Each structure stands twice: as structure tokens, then as C-alpha cells.
Amino acid sequence: MTENTREFFETLEARAGGSSKAAGLNATYLFDIDGAGKWIVRVENGQVKVHEGEGDADTTISASEEIFMRIVNGEQNATSAFMMGKLKVRGDMSNAMKLQQLF
């Protein structure tokens, strides 16, 4: 179980990079987590790179830190959070759907 948002993003490269889960995925995500910060996650053929801050992204995902951590820890379904308006997605929606295989 991940303790906080910063820990999640600081350890994401080690957990997801080079795994078969990310194979064939080429996308850039901006995570705008209210109360925690912003992170860019670039996925290129199985390699995951994360850096804090803003930048160009194919898909932007916004949520409160509470909702984001509940999703990450398996306590909240991302689709239902989206349908309830607690998780917002802008840009390429198909890329957002592919995130479930990474996390």
C-alpha cells in the first residue's frame, strides 16, 4: 500500500519501468493531484520516466489527493470515480484507459 502521492510517483519508474505491462504503450500523462502536486509520466515502449512539474501531455488526469490515493490503493474504482466527477480526464481518453495496466 502506497503511503502518499509523492511516494507513489517517486517509486513508479522502478515498479512499472521495463515491465511487460507497459510494452507497446507510448503516451505522456500529466497528473494534476490537488493537494499534492503535478507530475509528468512518459511511457515509451515499456520504459517509464517520471518527473515532477508540468509539461506537454497527451492526457491530463486530475483528482484530489484523497481520491487519487484511494484509486492507487485499490479502494476506489477509477471508472466510477470518473463517472461521479471525482476524477477528470482531458485529452486522449484511450491513453487513460491504458493506465490501469500500469498501476
C-alpha positions in Angstrom: 0.0 0.0 0.0 1.4 3.4 -1.0 1.5 5.9 1.8 1.2 9.2 -0.2 1.2 10.6 -3.7 4.8 11.7 -3.7 5.9 8.2 -2.7 3.7 6.7 -5.5 5.4 8.9 -8.2 8.9 8.6 -6.8 8.7 4.8 -7.0 6.7 4.5 -10.2 9.7 4.1 -12.5 11.1 1.2 -10.5 7.7 -0.5 -10.3 6.5 0.0 -13.9 9.6 0.7 -16.0 10.7 -2.1 -18.3 7.7 -4.3 -17.3 5.6 -6.2 -19.9 2.7 -4.1 -18.6 4.0 -1.0 -20.3 5.2 -2.8 -23.5 3.8 -1.1 -26.7 2.4 1.9 -24.8 3.6 5.3 -26.0 2.0 8.1 -24.1 2.6 11.1 -21.9 0.5 11.9 -18.9 0.2 14.9 -16.7 -1.2 14.1 -13.2 -2.6 17.1 -11.5 -3.2 16.0 -8.0 -4.9 18.7 -5.9 -3.1 19.0 -2.6 0.0 17.1 -3.7 1.4 18.5 -6.9 1.9 17.7 -10.6 3.9 15.0 -12.3 4.6 14.1 -15.9 4.8 10.4 -16.7 6.2 9.4 -20.1 5.8 5.8 -21.3 7.8 4.8 -24.3 7.8 1.1 -25.3 7.9 -0.2 -21.8 10.2 2.5 -20.3 8.6 4.8 -17.7 10.1 8.2 -16.8 8.6 10.4 -14.2 9.4 14.0 -13.2 7.7 16.5 -11.0 6.2 19.6 -12.6 4.2 20.4 -15.7 4.7 19.9 -19.4 3.1 18.8 -22.6 1.0 15.7 -22.3 -1.4 13.6 -24.4 -3.7 13.0 -21.4 -4.2 15.1 -18.2 -5.6 13.4 -15.2 -6.9 15.5 -12.3 -8.1 14.4 -8.9 -7.9 15.3 -5.2 -5.1 13.6 -3.3 -7.6 11.6 -1.3 -9.4 10.2 -4.4 -6.1 9.5 -6.2 -4.7 7.6 -3.3 -7.9 5.6 -2.9 -7.6 4.6 -6.6 -3.9 3.7 -6.3 -4.5 1.6 -3.2 -7.4 -0.3 -4.8 -10.0 1.2 -2.5 -11.8 3.2 -5.3 -12.6 2.2 -8.9 -11.2 4.7 -11.3 -14.1 4.4 -13.7 -16.7 5.0 -11.0 -14.6 8.0 -9.7 -14.6 9.4 -13.3 -18.4 8.8 -13.6 -19.0 10.6 -10.3 -16.8 13.6 -11.4 -14.2 12.9 -8.8 -11.6 12.1 -11.4 -11.2 14.3 -14.5 -9.6 13.3 -17.8 -8.6 15.7 -20.6 -7.1 14.7 -23.9 -6.7 11.2 -25.2 -9.2 9.1 -23.3 -7.8 5.8 -24.7 -4.5 6.5 -23.0 -6.3 7.0 -19.7 -7.9 3.6 -20.1 -4.4 2.0 -20.6 -3.2 3.3 -17.3 -5.0 0.5 -15.5 -2.5 -1.9 -16.9 0.4 0.1 -15.4 -1.0 0.7 -11.9 
